[in-house]
């Protein structure tokens, strides 16, 4: 394959432009003189583009063209197999959840429905052509195992292995395992393939395959020799699950039949755990309730196992999240949970005639019947049930409940993506994402693992609901090891570099540095109403912030609920700083840099603190000049004298409290001039104020959700990451517009959505695969995915959640419609929340 592109493929162009002199039918060139003017114009070819620009181009081509593209040159082939190409294809929604199945020599793909498939709820089978395996290899592949790494599928046979490239459709031979095996366990960890079990000699050896060097090696000896086992991998651990014991006959063991049967039962209902990084075997685990493991897979940090008993099937999951803070206190690794069994007829006992295979796809467990007929099995047991034959496919959705707040769409992107993007730009890539609730944590973790593969190292920790931000940090305290930690709310949409906050924090050696942003106003800038009141933006409740004149140190903070109260300021602060500036036009953005040792001390001593903003931060600000006796570690009581400023002065931009000049080093001056033998323990609380041109808002209310969506496709469009059209809007190429339908500026119509005739959209966001009828008006609203809107509907200032349905002539103003709710035809609603009970 050539290293770069060349022009030999375009030789036909030269032949078509210049006649063949030996062809009698060709006309000679005109003898008339031709005046040629040469103009030097720099040309740009695809081969001259940088890798990032070329990836953007290649990632948008249709799937049918990928085989041809991979053959152009070596550079293109390498780019097609890079993680960035996979990420861009997923970003452009050109990759769908698909299962590859193999019955040598035939292969098939099973595409599962996702957010891009609005018109089908059933999996889509597509039978591929016969794969070109060598005839001599067919017997070796009769019990093959499959492993996928990126766009390559490795087909591992007893003594042969092949690599199938899904982009190019090419099959290549690879090195075979050191020990021949069949019915063995395999899984992929950190880009390498691990196999275990499957033979008398091979059962004791655990092998590792490196695709880059095409080599196998033995990395450990198994504690149990298994045959017919299943493999899975989560968080650096290779799970060898189920199967039968092998090797007893070779060791000349003489055991009683009962003992042998009991030992075989132990193997069939247990799993061994191998840590690939430390190269050690962890403690084996037994499946609760026993039974024989018939299928297993890993999904979103859990290992799901289907077991067969004498008269029933059972389904359970094992918490395998070692690094992601499993459980509410980060110690959930190893916990089992029983799950509702698959919807199969009661008293079905799987045997050699009916077998299932299990595979994890995104946040779903897919159970596929790979052989046998359940009808025949039931008839043999005396039951006459029809309709359950071959090829049964069952899909278990691991996620239940509503969409977590972190995944709420802002311009059809999860709000959490805006936080992760800014952290990545600041080169902050070792992150812990704390989520309330186990199910929400699974869903968020599954999304992160798909969207940020090979880009960020993210651990997802689940905590109990309603523990507050302070309680969440207590729960993950054992994960915090750095001297300074950055805490960012997952609902923050901003373009202020987090690295700037961290730099200011280190510069002053502060115990806490908080991000302060200009307080936003709420409400649309345009309304369909003729009344003037709707066009006025409404001020929000502000914080009261006290700063020193240099605007570097935080001297006072009052939360929104205390704004209307009198301001009480400590005398010690006033004596030290001399002058304080009171601001009511700044917002605490809920982005903090903490000195870890001080934060953990406060959280340990003040176990009643639940909120960082309302409890921890005000406490640190109040106590920054607090005098403490270091004898026995007992602090003195806090100063009781306060200066009182009337609430009538709250709106002043600057309040001259004392006439003395202040200095940025007032902490040091206060500590040195105490005039006491007592040692004063002081600390610095700093503030980083974002510029007026920056954008910073929290998605902490329904109004904020609407405002942020409008802003990101409007005045703050730089945050969206999308390219806007000449009309200053975003219309996906797959979206369809009816006759005389208009989509105004600062609007978004996303993938696969359809609009009828004479519709109007103003300052609104419409999600994927929505079906909108004719004569529909949408103004200042957010419409999520798979929403159906009937003819003649009017929607203003509302939020419509996914899968909702508005029947014809429904009118909504300032409403919220829950997921799956049906608004009846002709109904009118104003300022209501409509949801299923």
C-alpha positions in Angstrom: 0.0 0.0 0.0 1.5 3.4 -0.9 2.5 5.7 2.0 0.6 8.7 0.5 -1.9 9.6 -2.2 -0.8 9.8 -5.8 -2.4 10.7 -9.1 -2.1 7.4 -11.0 -5.8 6.7 -10.3 -6.7 9.7 -12.3 -4.9 8.8 -15.5 -8.2 8.4 -17.3 -8.6 12.2 -17.0 -5.5 12.7 -19.1 -6.7 10.2 -21.7 -10.0 12.0 -22.1 -8.4 15.4 -22.5 -5.8 14.4 -25.2 -6.7 12.4 -28.3 -4.9 9.3 -29.2 -2.7 9.9 -32.4 -3.1 6.3 -33.5 -6.9 6.5 -33.4 -8.1 7.2 -36.9 -11.4 8.6 -35.6 -9.8 11.1 -33.4 -9.5 14.7 -34.6 -6.2 16.4 -34.6 -5.6 19.4 -32.4 -6.2 22.8 -34.0 -3.1 24.3 -35.6 -4.3 27.7 -34.8 -2.0 29.4 -32.2 -3.3 29.5 -28.7 -2.2 32.2 -26.3 -1.8 30.6 -22.8 -1.8 32.8 -19.7 -0.3 31.0 -16.7 -1.7 32.0 -13.3 -0.1 30.4 -10.2 -2.9 29.4 -7.9 -2.0 27.3 -4.8 -3.9 24.0 -4.8 -5.1 22.1 -1.8 -5.6 18.4 -1.9 -6.9 16.0 0.6 -3.4 14.6 1.1 -2.1 18.0 2.1 -4.6 18.5 4.9 -3.5 18.0 8.5 -4.7 14.9 10.3 -7.4 16.6 12.3 -8.9 18.2 9.2 -8.6 15.0 7.2 -10.3 13.1 10.0 -13.2 15.6 10.0 -13.7 14.9 6.2 -13.3 11.1 6.4 -15.6 10.8 9.4 -18.5 12.1 7.4 -18.4 9.6 4.5 -21.1 7.0 4.3 -20.3 3.5 5.6 -20.5 2.0 2.1 -17.4 4.0 1.1 -15.2 3.0 4.0 -13.8 -0.1 2.3 -12.6 2.0 -0.6 -11.2 4.7 1.6 -9.1 2.3 3.7 -7.3 1.2 0.5 -6.3 4.7 -0.7 -3.0 4.9 1.3 -1.5 3.8 4.5 -2.1 7.2 6.2 -5.8 7.0 5.5 -5.9 3.4 6.7 -4.2 4.4 10.0 -6.6 7.3 10.5 -9.6 5.1 10.0 -8.5 2.9 12.8 -7.6 5.6 15.2 -9.8 6.3 18.4 -10.4 9.9 17.1 -12.1 8.5 13.9 -14.3 6.3 16.1 -15.2 9.3 18.3 -16.1 11.5 15.3 -18.2 8.9 13.7 -20.1 8.5 17.0 -20.4 12.3 17.2 -21.9 12.5 13.8 -24.3 9.6 14.7 -22.9 7.4 12.0 -22.2 4.5 14.4 -25.1 2.5 15.8 -25.1 -0.2 18.5 -24.5 -3.4 16.6 -23.9 -7.0 17.5 -21.7 -9.1 15.2 -22.6 -12.8 15.1 -20.7 -15.7 13.6 -21.7 -19.2 12.5 -18.7 -20.2 10.4 -18.5 -19.3 7.6 -21.5 -17.1 7.7 -21.8 -13.8 9.7 -24.6 -11.5 10.5 -25.0 -8.2 12.3 -27.8 -7.3 14.7 -28.4 -3.6 14.9 -30.3 -2.4 18.0 -32.6 0.5 17.9 -31.3 3.7 19.5 -32.2 7.4 19.7 -31.7 7.6 15.9 -34.3 4.9 15.2 -37.7 6.5 15.7 -39.8 4.1 13.6 -38.8 0.7 15.0 -38.7 -0.9 18.3 -37.3 -4.2 17.1 -33.7 -5.2 16.5 -32.7 -5.2 12.9 -30.9 -8.3 11.5 -28.7 -8.0 8.5 -27.2 -11.2 7.1 -23.7 -10.7 5.7 -22.2 -12.6 2.9 -20.0 -15.7 3.5 -16.7 -14.7 5.0 -13.7 -15.9 3.0 -12.2 -18.2 5.5 -9.7 -20.9 4.2 -11.5 -24.2 3.8 -8.9 -25.9 6.1 -9.7 -23.5 8.9 -13.5 -24.1 9.1 -13.1 -27.0 11.6 -10.8 -25.0 13.8 -13.3 -22.2 14.0 -16.3 -24.4 15.0 -16.0 -23.2 18.6 -14.5 -19.8 18.0 -14.7 -16.9 20.4 -15.1 -13.2 19.3 -13.4 -10.2 20.8 -13.7 -6.6 19.5 -11.1 -3.9 19.7 -12.1 -0.7 18.0 -13.3 -1.5 14.5 -11.6 -4.9 14.4 -13.2 -8.1 15.4 -10.8 -11.0 16.3 -12.1 -14.5 15.6 -10.2 -16.9 17.9 -10.3 -20.6 17.0 -8.7 -23.6 18.6 -5.4 -23.2 16.7 -6.0 -20.3 14.4 -7.0 -16.7 14.7 -8.3 -14.1 12.1 -9.0 -10.4 12.2 -12.0 -9.0 10.5 -11.9 -5.3 9.7 -15.4 -3.9 9.7 -14.4 -0.7 7.9 -12.7 -2.4 5.0 -14.3 -5.9 5.1 -10.9 -7.6 4.9 -10.0 -10.7 6.9 -6.4 -11.3 7.8 -4.7 -14.2 9.5 -3.1 -13.6 12.9 -1.0 -15.6 15.3 -2.8 -18.4 17.0 -2.9 -19.1 20.8 0.0 -20.9 22.4 -2.2 -23.7 23.7 -5.1 -25.0 21.6 -8.5 -24.4 23.3 -12.2 -24.6 22.7 -15.1 -23.3 24.7 -12.8 -20.9 26.6 -13.3 -17.5 28.2 -12.1 -14.3 26.5 -12.3 -10.6 27.2 -10.6 -7.3 26.2 -8.8 -5.1 28.7 -6.7 -2.0 27.8 -6.6 -3.0 24.2 -5.4 -6.5 24.8 -7.1 -9.9 24.6 -7.1 -12.3 27.5 -8.1 -16.0 27.3 -8.4 -18.7 30.0 -9.8 -22.2 30.3 -10.9 -24.5 27.5 -8.6 -27.5 27.5 -6.6 -29.9 29.7 -3.2 -28.3 29.2 -4.6 -24.9 28.2 -6.9 -24.7 31.2 -4.1 -23.8 33.6 -2.6 -21.1 31.4 -4.0 -17.5 31.1 -2.7 -16.0 27.8 -2.5 -12.4 26.7 -2.6 -11.2 23.1 -1.1 -7.9 22.0 -2.6 -6.8 18.6 0.2 -4.3 18.0 2.9 -6.9 18.0 0.6 -9.9 17.0 2.1 -12.0 19.8 0.7 -14.3 22.6 2.2 -14.9 26.0 1.3 -16.7 29.2 0.9 -14.2 32.0 -0.4 -16.4 34.8 -1.6 -19.9 35.9 -5.3 -20.3 36.6 -6.4 -21.3 40.1 -9.2 -23.4 38.5 -9.2 -25.3 35.2 -12.5 -24.6 33.5 -14.1 -25.8 30.3 -17.1 -24.1 28.7 -16.5 -20.9 30.7 -17.5 -17.3 29.8 -15.3 -14.2 30.0 -16.1 -10.6 31.0 -14.0 -7.5 31.9 -14.6 -4.5 34.1 -12.1 -2.0 35.7 -9.0 -4.0 35.0 -10.3 -7.3 36.1 -10.8 -10.4 33.8 -13.7 -12.5 35.0 -13.7 -16.3 34.2 -17.3 -17.4 34.8 -18.9 -20.8 35.1 -18.0 -23.9 33.2 -17.0 -27.4 34.2 -13.9 -28.6 36.0 -11.3 -30.3 33.9 -8.0 -32.1 34.7 -9.1 -34.5 37.4 -8.5 -37.5 35.3 -5.0 -36.4 34.3 -4.1 -36.0 38.0 -5.3 -39.6 38.8 -7.7 -38.2 41.3 -10.0 -40.8 42.9 -13.1 -39.1 44.3 -16.5 -40.2 45.2 -19.2 -39.4 42.7 -21.0 -37.2 45.2 -17.9 -35.2 45.9 -17.1 -34.9 42.2 -20.6 -33.6 41.5 -20.4 -31.1 44.3 -17.1 -29.8 43.0 -18.5 -29.5 39.5 -21.4 -27.6 40.9 -19.0 -25.1 42.5 -17.3 -24.5 39.2 -20.6 -24.0 37.3 -21.9 -21.4 39.8 -18.7 -19.4 40.5 -16.3 -17.0 38.9 -12.5 -16.3 39.2 -11.1 -12.8 39.1 -7.7 -11.9 37.6 -6.2 -8.4 38.0 -4.4 -7.8 34.8 -2.3 -4.9 36.1 -0.9 -6.5 39.3 -1.0 -10.0 37.7 -2.7 -11.6 40.7 -5.8 -13.6 41.2 -8.4 -12.0 43.5 -10.8 -13.9 45.7 -13.3 -16.1 43.7 -17.0 -15.3 44.0 -20.0 -17.6 44.1 -23.2 -16.7 42.3 -26.0 -16.2 44.8 -28.6 -19.0 44.7 -26.3 -21.4 42.9 -27.4 -22.8 39.5 -25.4 -23.3 36.3 -24.2 -20.1 34.6 -25.4 -20.2 31.0 -24.7 -16.6 29.9 -22.8 -13.6 31.2 -21.5 -10.2 30.1 -20.3 -6.9 31.4 -22.3 -3.6 31.1 -21.6 -0.2 32.6 -19.4 -1.4 35.5 -21.5 -4.5 36.3 -21.3 -8.2 35.4 -24.7 -9.6 34.5 -25.2 -13.4 34.9 -28.0 -15.7 33.8 -28.2 -19.0 35.6 -30.3 -22.1 35.1 -31.8 -24.1 37.9 -33.8 -27.3 37.8 -37.1 -25.5 37.2 -36.3 -21.8 36.6 -33.9 -19.2 35.3 -32.5 -16.4 37.5 -30.8 -13.2 36.6 -28.4 -11.2 38.8 -25.6 -8.6 38.6 -22.3 -8.2 40.3 -20.9 -4.8 41.2 -17.5 -4.8 39.5 -16.7 -1.1 39.9 -13.4 -1.0 41.8 -12.2 2.4 40.6 -15.6 4.1 40.1 -16.8 4.3 43.6 -19.2 1.4 43.5 -22.0 1.6 46.0 -23.2 4.6 48.0 -19.9 4.8 50.0 -17.5 3.8 47.3 -17.2 0.3 48.7 -19.8 -1.5 46.7 -17.3 -3.8 44.8 -18.4 -7.4 45.2 -22.1 -6.8 46.0 -24.7 -9.0 44.3 -28.2 -7.9 43.3 -31.0 -10.1 42.1 -32.9 -8.8 39.0 -36.2 -9.9 37.5 -35.7 -12.9 35.3 -36.1 -12.8 31.5 -39.7 -13.2 30.2 -39.4 -16.9 29.3 -42.0 -19.5 30.1 -42.0 -20.8 33.6 -40.2 -24.1 34.3 -37.8 -23.8 31.4 -34.7 -25.8 32.0 -31.9 -25.0 29.5 -30.0 -28.0 28.3 -27.7 -28.8 25.4 -30.5 -28.3 22.9 -31.4 -24.7 23.9 -28.5 -22.3 24.5 -28.3 -18.6 25.0 -25.5 -16.1 24.5 -25.2 -12.8 26.3 -23.6 -9.6 25.2 -23.4 -6.0 26.6 -24.2 -3.1 24.2 -24.0 0.4 25.7 -26.4 0.3 28.7 -28.2 -2.9 27.6 -27.9 -6.6 28.1 -28.8 -8.5 24.9 -29.8 -12.2 25.4 -29.8 -14.1 22.1 -31.0 -17.7 21.7 -28.2 -19.3 19.6 -29.5 -22.8 19.2 -32.4 -25.1 20.0 -36.2 -24.6 20.0 -38.1 -23.7 23.2 -41.3 -25.2 21.8 -39.6 -28.6 21.4 -38.2 -28.3 24.9 -41.6 -27.5 26.4 -43.3 -30.4 24.5 -40.8 -32.8 25.9 -41.9 -31.7 29.4 -45.6 -32.2 28.5 -46.5 -28.6 27.8 -48.0 -27.5 24.5 -46.9 -23.9 24.0 -46.3 -22.4 20.5 -44.7 -19.2 19.3 -41.2 -19.4 21.0 -38.9 -21.0 18.4 -35.4 -20.2 17.2 -33.5 -16.9 17.3 -35.2 -15.3 20.3 -33.7 -11.9 21.2 -34.3 -10.3 24.6 -33.0 -6.9 25.5 -32.7 -5.8 29.1 -32.3 -2.1 29.7 -30.0 -1.6 32.7 -31.2 1.9 33.2 -34.6 2.7 34.7 -36.2 6.0 35.7 -35.9 9.5 34.4 -32.9 11.0 32.6 -30.3 12.1 35.2 -29.8 15.9 35.5 -26.3 15.6 34.2 -27.6 14.2 30.9 -30.3 16.7 30.3 -29.9 18.1 26.7 -28.5 21.6 26.1 -28.6 22.2 22.4 -29.0 18.4 22.0 -25.8 17.7 24.0 -25.8 16.5 27.7 -25.2 19.4 30.0 -22.3 17.4 31.6 -20.4 17.5 28.3 -19.9 21.3 28.6 -18.2 20.8 32.0 -16.0 17.9 30.7 -15.0 19.8 27.6 -13.8 22.8 29.6 -11.8 20.5 32.0 -10.3 18.7 29.0 -9.2 22.1 27.5 -7.5 23.0 30.7 -5.7 19.6 30.6 -7.5 18.4 33.7 -8.1 14.8 32.7 -8.2 12.8 36.0 -11.8 13.3 37.1 -14.3 11.9 39.6 -18.0 12.3 38.6 -20.3 12.0 41.7 -23.9 11.1 40.9 -26.9 10.7 43.2 -28.4 7.2 42.9 -27.1 3.9 41.6 -29.2 3.9 38.4 -28.3 7.4 37.5 -24.6 6.6 38.0 -24.8 3.6 35.7 -26.4 5.8 33.0 -23.9 8.6 33.4 -21.0 6.2 33.5 -22.2 4.4 30.3 -22.5 7.7 28.5 -19.0 8.9 29.6 -17.3 5.6 28.6 -18.8 5.9 25.1 -18.3 9.6 24.5 -14.8 10.1 26.1 -13.0 6.9 25.3 -9.2 7.4 25.3 -9.7 11.1 26.1 -10.4 11.4 29.9 -9.8 9.1 32.9 -13.2 9.4 34.6 -14.4 7.5 37.7 -18.1 7.6 38.4 -19.1 7.4 42.0 -22.7 6.8 43.2 -23.9 8.4 46.5 -27.2 8.3 48.3 -29.8 10.8 47.2 -30.2 14.1 49.2 -26.8 13.9 50.8 -25.9 17.3 49.5 -22.6 18.5 48.0 -20.7 18.3 51.3 -22.1 14.8 51.9 -21.0 13.7 48.4 -17.4 14.8 49.1 -17.5 12.9 52.4 -18.5 9.8 50.6 -15.6 9.9 48.1 -13.0 11.3 50.6 -10.9 8.1 50.3 -10.5 8.9 46.5 -9.1 12.4 47.1 -5.3 12.4 47.3 -4.1 15.6 45.7 -3.1 18.6 47.8 -5.7 20.8 46.0 -9.0 19.7 44.5 -11.3 21.4 42.0 -15.1 21.0 42.6 -17.4 21.9 39.7 -21.1 21.5 39.6 -22.2 19.1 36.8 -25.0 21.4 35.7 -22.7 24.4 34.9 -22.5 25.7 31.4 -19.6 28.1 31.0 -16.6 29.1 29.0 -14.3 30.3 31.8 -11.1 28.3 31.9 -11.0 26.2 35.1 -7.2 26.3 34.9 -7.4 30.1 35.6 -9.2 29.4 38.9 -6.7 26.8 39.9 -3.8 29.2 39.1 -5.3 31.9 41.3 -5.8 29.4 44.1 -2.2 28.3 44.1 -0.9 31.9 43.7 -2.4 33.0 47.0 -2.0 29.6 48.8 -5.7 29.8 49.7 -7.9 27.3 51.5 -10.7 28.0 49.1 -11.1 30.0 45.9 -14.5 30.5 44.4 -15.6 31.4 40.9 -17.8 34.5 40.7 -19.6 35.3 37.5 -21.8 38.2 36.5 -25.3 37.3 37.6 -27.5 36.4 34.7 -31.0 37.6 33.9 -33.7 35.2 33.0 -36.5 35.1 30.5 -36.7 35.2 26.7 -35.6 38.2 24.8 -38.5 37.7 22.4 -42.0 36.5 23.0 -45.0 35.7 20.9 -47.2 37.6 23.2 -48.1 41.2 22.4 -47.9 42.3 26.0 -44.9 44.3 27.0 -44.3 42.5 30.2 -43.3 39.3 28.5 -40.5 41.0 26.7 -38.8 42.3 29.9 -36.0 40.1 31.3 -36.6 39.3 35.0 -33.8 39.8 37.5 -32.9 36.8 39.6 -32.2 36.7 43.3 -28.5 37.6 43.8 -25.9 36.7 46.3 -24.4 39.4 48.5 -20.6 39.3 48.1 -18.0 41.2 50.1 -14.6 41.8 48.5 -11.5 43.7 49.3 -10.6 46.6 47.0 -8.2 44.4 45.0 -11.1 42.0 44.3 -8.9 39.0 45.1 -10.1 38.1 48.6 -13.6 37.0 49.6 -14.6 38.7 52.9 -18.3 38.1 53.1 -20.9 35.9 51.3 -24.7 35.6 51.8 -26.8 33.2 49.9 -29.9 34.2 48.0 -32.3 33.5 50.9 -30.4 36.0 53.1 -30.3 38.9 50.6 -33.3 40.6 52.0 -32.0 40.4 55.6 -29.6 42.9 57.2 -25.9 42.3 56.5 -23.8 41.5 59.5 -20.0 41.8 59.0 -17.4 40.8 61.5 -15.3 43.6 63.2 -12.1 41.6 62.8 -12.6 41.5 59.0 -13.2 45.3 58.9 -10.2 46.0 61.2 -7.9 43.9 59.0 -9.0 45.0 55.5 -10.1 48.6 56.3 -12.5 48.8 53.3 -15.0 46.3 51.8 -16.8 46.4 48.5 -20.3 45.0 48.6 -21.5 43.4 45.3 -25.0 42.2 44.5 -24.3 41.7 40.8 -22.2 38.5 41.1 -23.2 34.9 41.2 -21.4 32.0 43.0 -20.9 29.7 40.1 -20.5 26.6 42.3 -16.9 26.1 41.1 -14.4 25.9 43.9 -10.7 25.1 44.4 -10.1 23.7 47.9 -7.1 22.8 49.9 -7.9 19.2 50.5 -6.6 18.9 54.1 -8.6 21.9 55.3 -11.7 20.7 53.5 -11.6 17.3 55.0 -11.0 18.7 58.4 -14.1 20.8 58.1 -16.2 18.0 56.8 -15.1 15.7 59.6 -15.7 18.2 62.4 -18.9 19.7 61.0 -20.9 16.6 60.2 -24.1 18.7 60.1 -22.8 20.5 57.0 -24.6 19.4 53.9 -23.9 22.1 51.3 -20.6 23.5 50.1 -22.3 26.8 49.0 -24.5 27.4 52.1 -22.5 25.7 54.8 -18.8 25.1 54.1 -18.0 28.2 52.1 -19.6 30.7 54.5 -17.9 29.0 57.5 -14.5 29.2 55.9 -15.1 32.9 55.0 -16.3 33.7 58.6 -13.4 32.0 60.3 -10.5 33.1 58.1 -9.3 35.6 60.8 -10.6 33.6 63.7 -8.2 33.4 66.7 -7.4 29.9 67.8 -5.5 28.6 70.8 -3.2 25.8 69.8 -3.1 24.3 73.3 -4.9 20.9 73.2 -6.2 22.0 69.7 -9.2 23.8 71.3 -10.3 26.9 69.3 -11.5 30.1 71.0 -15.1 31.1 70.6 -16.0 33.1 67.5 -16.1 36.9 67.8 -19.6 38.0 68.8 -19.3 41.7 67.8 -20.7 42.5 64.4 -21.1 45.6 62.4 -24.7 46.0 61.0 -25.5 47.5 57.6 -29.1 48.2 56.9 -30.9 46.3 54.2 -31.7 49.6 52.5 -28.0 49.8 51.5 -27.9 46.3 50.0 -28.2 47.5 46.4 -25.2 49.8 46.6 -22.4 48.7 44.2 -19.7 49.9 46.6 -20.1 50.4 50.4 -17.4 52.5 52.2 -17.4 50.8 55.5 -14.2 52.3 56.9 -11.9 54.9 55.5 -8.7 53.0 56.1 -6.8 51.7 53.0 -6.7 48.0 52.5 -3.9 45.8 51.4 -3.9 42.4 49.7 -1.7 41.1 52.5 -4.1 42.0 55.3 -4.1 38.3 56.5 -0.4 38.5 57.3 -0.7 42.0 58.9 -3.6 40.8 61.1 -1.6 37.7 62.2 1.5 39.7 63.0 -0.2 42.6 64.9 -2.3 40.6 67.2 -0.2 41.6 70.2 -0.9 38.3 72.0 1.2 35.3 72.8 -1.5 33.2 71.3 -0.8 31.9 67.8 -3.4 33.0 65.3 -4.4 30.4 62.8 -5.5 32.2 59.7 -6.4 31.2 56.2 -7.2 32.9 52.9 -10.4 32.8 51.1 -10.0 34.1 47.5 -12.3 34.9 44.6 -11.8 34.7 40.9 -14.1 37.0 39.0 -14.9 36.0 35.4 -14.9 38.7 32.8 -18.1 40.4 31.7 -17.8 38.8 28.2 -17.7 35.2 29.6 -20.7 32.9 29.9 -21.6 31.1 33.1 -24.9 29.7 34.1 -26.2 26.8 36.2 -29.0 24.6 35.0 -30.7 24.6 38.4 -34.3 25.4 37.4 -36.7 24.9 34.6 -36.4 28.6 33.6 -32.6 28.2 33.6 -32.9 25.1 31.4 -34.9 27.1 28.8 -32.6 30.1 29.1 -29.4 28.1 28.6 -30.8 26.3 25.6 -31.7 29.5 23.9 -28.3 31.1 24.8 -26.2 28.2 23.5 -27.8 28.5 20.1 -28.0 32.3 20.4 -25.7 34.8 21.9 -23.4 32.1 23.4 -23.3 30.0 20.2 -19.5 29.6 20.6 -20.2 27.0 23.3 -22.3 24.7 21.1 -19.6 23.3 18.9 -21.9 23.4 15.9 -21.6 25.2 12.6 -24.4 27.7 12.0 -26.0 28.3 8.6 -26.1 31.6 6.8 -29.5 32.1 8.4 -27.9 31.8 11.9 -29.6 28.5 12.7 -28.8 24.8 12.8 -30.8 22.4 10.6 -29.5 18.9 10.4 -29.1 17.6 6.8 -31.5 14.7 7.6 -34.3 17.0 8.8 -37.2 17.6 6.5 -39.2 20.8 6.2 -42.6 21.2 4.6 -43.7 23.8 2.2 -43.7 27.4 3.5 -42.2 26.3 6.8 -39.7 28.7 8.4 -37.0 28.0 11.0 -35.8 31.4 12.3 -32.4 32.5 13.6 -31.2 31.1 16.9 -33.1 27.8 16.3 -32.0 24.2 16.1 -33.8 21.3 14.3 -31.9 18.1 14.8 -31.4 14.8 13.2 -34.3 13.0 11.5 -37.0 15.4 12.6 -39.8 16.2 10.2 -42.0 19.3 10.0 -45.2 19.7 8.0 -46.4 22.7 5.9 -46.7 26.2 7.1 -44.9 25.7 10.4 -43.0 28.4 12.3 -40.1 28.0 14.8 -38.6 30.9 16.7 -35.7 30.7 19.2 -36.4 27.1 20.0 -34.5 23.8 20.1 -36.1 20.7 18.6 -34.4 17.3 19.2 -34.0 14.1 17.2 -36.7 12.3 15.3 -39.6 14.5 16.2 -42.8 14.4 14.0 -44.4 17.8 13.7 -47.6 18.3 11.7 -48.8 21.3 9.7 -49.6 24.8 10.9 -47.6 24.4 14.1 -46.0 27.3 16.0 -43.1 26.8 18.4 -41.7 29.8 20.2 -39.1 30.0 22.9 -39.4 26.3 23.7 -37.3 23.2 24.0 -38.6 20.0 22.4 -36.6 16.9 23.2 -36.3 13.6 21.2 -39.1 11.5 19.6 -41.9 14.0 20.3 -45.0 13.9 18.2 -46.9 17.2 17.6 -50.2 17.2 15.8 -51.6 19.7 13.3 -52.4 23.2 14.5 -50.6 23.1 17.8 -49.2 26.2 19.5 -46.3 25.9 21.9 -44.8 28.9 23.7 -42.2 29.1 26.5 -42.6 25.4 27.2 -40.4 22.3 27.7 -41.6 19.1 26.1 -39.8 15.9 27.3 -39.0 12.9 25.1 -41.7 10.6 23.7 -44.5 13.1 24.6 -47.4 13.5 22.2 -49.4 16.6 21.5 -52.6 15.9 19.7 -54.0 18.3 17.1 -54.8 21.9 18.1 -53.3 21.6 21.6 -52.1 25.0 23.0 -49.3 25.2 25.6 -47.9 28.4 27.2 -45.2 28.3 29.9 -45.8 24.6 30.5 -43.7 21.5 31.2 -44.7 18.2 29.6 -43.2 15.1 31.1 -41.8 12.1 29.2 -44.5 10.0 27.4 -47.3 12.3 28.4 -50.2 12.7 26.0 -51.8 16.2 25.7 -55.3 15.7 24.4 -56.7 17.3 21.3 -57.9 20.9 21.5 -56.8 21.4 25.1 -55.3 24.6 26.4 -52.8 24.8 29.3 -51.0 27.8 30.8 -48.3 27.5 33.5 -48.9 23.9 34.2 -46.7 20.8 34.7 -48.2 17.9 32.8 -46.8 14.4 33.7 -47.9 10.8 34.0 -49.0 9.9 37.5 
